[in-house]
Amino acid sequence: MKLSSGYPYWLIKDGLPFDYTKLEESIKTDVVILGGGISGALVAYYLINEGINCIVLDARTIGLGSTCASTSLLQYEIDTPLCELKNMVGLKNAVRAYHLCVDAIETIESISSKLNYSEFQSKKSLYYAAHKKDISFLKEEFAIRKQNGFKVKYLDEKEVENVFHINAPCAILSQCAGVINAYSFTHALHQYGIKKGLKVYDRTPVKEIKHSKNGVVLTSENGKTIKAKKIVYATGYEAVSFIKEKIVDLHSTYAIISEQANEKTKFWKDDVLIWNTADPYLYMRTTKDKRILIGGRDEEFFNTVKRDKLIDKKKKQLVKDFNHVFPGIEFNPEFSWTGTFGATKDGLPYIGEYKSLPNSYFALGFGGNGITFSVIAAKIIIDMITGKKNKDSDIFSFNRV
């Protein structure tokens, strides 16, 4: 299935920066990672740094699934607010999940520095009330975050207007957030890994996977076999076909990006990440090359044809949404696109072993935090493969289904 459609900005901006080969011979390895997008790239990064022999297989050209369509906001906030998540998974696990997302943003910054990758930017995040009825909710959310050590500030209506020039009843300003280009970051991770012995194969669909207590055997469409001790599924919601239980609902999200402004243009204070309490929520960010990126207007996913037909309509709606928030800022859309993503009932990803498939691990970073969840998944899975106890694995395990 096509995971994205339209003109994803990152793909247009960066094109196909590197060449990867098809798998054209049968091979053996310790770990095979199925999926070469951001999730698979992060898993490979950790495995290769541990000296574990591994390969990456992708059915598409690298990055052309969900990764190139990502709006690449890095937030510690999960799609389920903390004050609601505590009722689903308990306060301790809910707070820990949020703190792990803070750690993940810091990890991405550290990896970016190590790779001399320049497109990571540390930001603040503004979460504002879309309606007056959301004030009590936002006060509750602020209180629980503040009590549990998150660096947040509550802004009333006047402060939101004076500081950010947004007409909103109130907001939470968070100190920890960031932006990145998931597409180019994925390539940077793979290029780093390749220099250390990683093998990355794209355009290599797998038609059969056999699990046993001794390992896994994959057969590609061109008849080549890959024998491995372990497999990591990092194919996003496409991996749910291997799972018996229903763990995810599919949605389509829409995004647009503006024409490039001149270098001296100032959009809003500190170029903070902005999102609101609406359902579905509106979110926006800026880019290093002076553009504004807006996303939202999500729909339940039915099929790619219906999803794609809505791009032009959603583009107009998102422009209108932006003009409502910032009537004084000119926004001329240049590119628009859509992508399909998965959402779980509690907003948390599914990470780790799936007992029905021996020697398998899943890195399923569903929701709006796919990149930060992928970091968490990589850390948990590397511990599992190397035989270390990970104290956080139960929070994201399949046992909660």
N, C-alpha and C positions, 0 to 999 in steps of 0.2 A: 504494500500500500504506500501511496505517496503521503509522507508525514507532513509535508509543507507544500505550499503553492503560492504563486504570485512572484514577487521580486524581493526575496529576503536581502536586506541591505548588506549584511556581512559577506554574503556570497558574491554580490555585485562588486563590493569594495575590494575583496581579496582574491576573487577568482579561484583558480585551482593552483595554490602556491607550490605544491609538491606532487611528485608522481609516486604512486605506490603500485606494486605489481599484483596481478592475479596469482592465486596459488596454482601452480602448474606441475607440482610433484607431491607425492605422498610424504608426510613428515611425522616425526614424533616430537613431543615437547612435554614439559612438566605441567604447564597450565595453558589452556587455550581460552582466550577472552573473545566471546561472541558479541560483536558490536564495537565499532571504532570511533564512536562519537565521544563526547566529553566524559561520559561515565566510564567507558572502556579505556579511554586514554589515561584517566586518573588511576584506575586499577593497575594498568600496565606500568605506570610511573612508580608506584609503590613496590610492585613485584620486582621490577628490574633493579631497583635500588637495594632490594634484599638479595640480589644475586640469583633470583629464581628464573630459570629458563622458561620463557613464555612467548606466545604469539598472539596477534590480534587478527581476527577475521571479520570482514564486513561484507554484506551483500551488495551494498551501494559503494559509490565513490566516497572516500573518507569525508565525513562531516556533512553529507548531503541529506541526512535524515532530519531529526528534530534539532540538531545542534546548530545548523546554519540559520534556523528560524528563531532561535532563542533571542529574547530581548536582553538577556545577560545582566539583569539586576541581581546583585548579591545582597540578600537581606537575611537577618537572623530570624525574622518573623516568619512563622509557618502560616499557611493558609487558614488554619484553625487558630483563632486567638487563644492566648495563654489562659485567660479566664474561663474558656470553654474546654480547652484541651485537658485541663486538670480534672474535669469531671468524667473524661473518657478514659484516661490512662493513669490517673492519680497525679497529685501535685509534684511529687519527687521526679517522676519520669517526664512530666510535661516541662518542668523547669530545666531538667537536664537536656532534653531535646533542643530547647531554645539556646541553651549555653553551648551545645555542640555546634550549632549553626554559627554562633559568634566565633568559636574556635576555627570553623571551616573558612570563614572569610579571612581570618588572620593567616591561616595556612596557605590560601591561594595567594595572598600578598607575598608570603615567604617563598613559595615556589616561583612566582613571577620574578622575584629578585634573583633567585638562583639561576633561572633560565635567561636572564637579561630580557625579559618580556615586558614591553613598555605600555601595554594597553590596560593594565590594571590601574584603577584609581580609587583611592579611599574616599568615601563620601559619608554624609549624614543622611538620615531618612526621615521624611515628614509623613505621618499617618494622620490624615484629617477626617473629621466627621463630615459626611456628605449631607446629613440632615440633623435637625435639632434633636430628633428622637434618639440620636446616637450618642448624645452627650453623656448620659449615665453609663452606657457601655464603655465609652472611651475612658471615663474616670476610673471605672473598675479595672480596665485593662492596664492603665497607667499604674494604678496602685499595686497590682500584683507583680508587675515588672520591677517597679522600684523596690519593693520588699525583697525581691529575689536577686538583687545585685546588678540589674541591667542599667546602663547609663542612659537615662531618659529624663526628659523635661516636659511638663505639661504646659501647654499654651492655651490661654483663653481666646475668645473671639477677637478681642482687640489686639492681642499679641500676634496672632496669626496674620491679621491684616497689616499691622505695622511692620513686621519683619519680612513676611513673604508675599504680601500683597494678594492674599487669597481670602475671599469672603467665605469663611467657614466658622461654625459654632465653637470649635476647639480642635486641638491636635496634640499628638505626641511626637516630640522630636527625639530621635534616637541618634546616639553618637556613632554607632557601628553599622556601616553599610559599605557597599562598593559597587563598581561597575567594571565590566570586562567585555571582551569580544570572545564568546565561547568558541566560535569557529576557528579563529586564528590561535587561540590558546590550545585547542585540541591538536592542531598541527604542531605547535611548539612542543607540546608534551611528546608527541610521537617522534619528532626529529631528535629530541633529547634521548628518548629510549633507543632509537635505531643506532645512535652512536655508541650505546652501551650493549648492543647485541639484540635488541628487540626486533622481531620480524612482524611487519604490518602488511597484510594482504587485503586489498579491497576488490570489489566486483566479483566476489566469490560466494555466491549463495550456497547455503548448506541445505541439503534435502533430507538428511537423516542423521539422528543422533541416538546412539545406543549407550545407555548407562549400565555399569556393572560395579560390583564391589571392588574390582581391580582398576577401574578407570573409566574413560569414555572414548568412544570412537565416533568421529564425525565423517560423513561422506558428502563431498561437495557435488554440485550439479554436474561438474565435468568429470566426476568419478574418482577424484583423488581422496585419500583418507588422511585424517589427522588423528593420531593416537595421543592421548594425554592422560595424566594422572587425575587432573581436576579440570573442571570447566567453570567459567564465570559468565553468567548471562547478564549482559549489559546492553540489551536491545530495547530498553524502555518498555512501553506498554505492549509491544509486539511479543514480549516474553510471556505474557499472560496466557498464551495458547498452550504453554507447557504446564500450567497450574490448574488444578481441579476446582479450587474454590474461586468464587467471584471476589476479587480484591480491589477492583478499580472501575470507575465510571469514566467514559471518554468525553472530552469536551474539545471544542475548537476555540482558539483565541485569535484575535486579529491585531495587527500592528501596522503603524505607519511611521515614516520618518520624514523630516522636513528637508527642504533644500539647505545647502550649506550657507551659514551666515559668515560675515567677515570676522577676522580674528579678534577684533576688539569688542565684539558684541557681548553684552551681558544679558543673560536670560532671566534668572531669578537668583536669590541669595545663595551663594555657595554651591550652586548647581546640585542641590540636594535631590535625592530620589524622592518622588512624590507618589503617594497612593492614598486611596480613601476607603471608607467603610461601606460603600455601595456594594450590591451583590447583583451581577459581577462587578468587581472593583475596577476602577480606572487607575492606571499607573503610567508614570512618565519619568524620563531621564534625559540627560544630554550626552553627547559623544565628544571625544577629543577633537574631532574635526568640525566642531561647532554646528551640530544638528540637534534637533529635539526628536526623541523617539517616544511614541505614545502607544499604549496597548490596552486591550480590554474588550468589552462588548462580547464576552464569551457566549457560546451557544452549546447545547448538547450536541455531541457528534452523532450523525446518522450515516452519512457517506461523504466521500470526497467531492462528488459532483455538487451536492447541495452546499457543502462548506465553501467551495471555491466560488460559487455563484454569488455569495454574499460579500465578497471582498470589496467591491465598489461601494455598496451600501454602507458597510461598516466603516470604510474610509471616511465617508462624509459624516457619519455619526461621530467618529473620533475627533475629527476636526472641530465639529460643533462642541463636543465635550471640552476640548482644549480652550476654545474661544470663550466658553462659559467661565472657566477657571482663570484664564489670563487674557481678558479682552484687550489688553494693551500690548500684547506680544504678537507680532505677525507670524503666522504659520502657513507656509506653502508646502503641501505634501509633495514628495518626489517619488517615493517608493512605498508600496503597501504589500502585505502578505498575510498568510494565515498558516497556522500549524495546529496539529492535534496533540493533546496532552492528556494524561490520566490523573484522576483525583481519587484519593482514598477517603474512607468515611471519617477517619481521624486526622487526615492531612499529613500523616507520617509516611515515610517510604517503607518498602519491604526490602530488608537486607539480610543476607546470610544463607544458611543451609535450607534446602527444601528436601525433607526426608524421603519423599516419594521418588526422587531422582538422585541416586547415590553419586557422591563426589561432585555435587553441583553447589554453586553459590550464586545468589542473585543480588544484583546491584540495581534496584528499581527505584530511582529517585523521582517519584511522581510529584506533580503539583508545581506551584510557582517557585519552589526552592530546589529545582532539579540539580543545579550546579553545586550548591552547598551540601545537599544530600549525597551527591556523588563523592564528595570528599569524605564524608562520614562513612559511606559504604566502602570506599577503598581502604580506609583505616581498619574497619571491622574485619573485612575479608582477608586482608593481609595477616591479621592476627590469627584468624581461623586456619588459614593455610599453613602458617608457620607453627601452629600448635600453642599459641599464646591465649590466655584467657582475656576476653574483652568484657569489661564490666557493663558496657552499654548495649551489647548485642541483643539482649532480651527486649529492649524498648522497641526495636524495629523488626522483630522476628515474625515468622509466619504463624507462630503459635497464638498470636492475638486474633487471628481470623475468626 
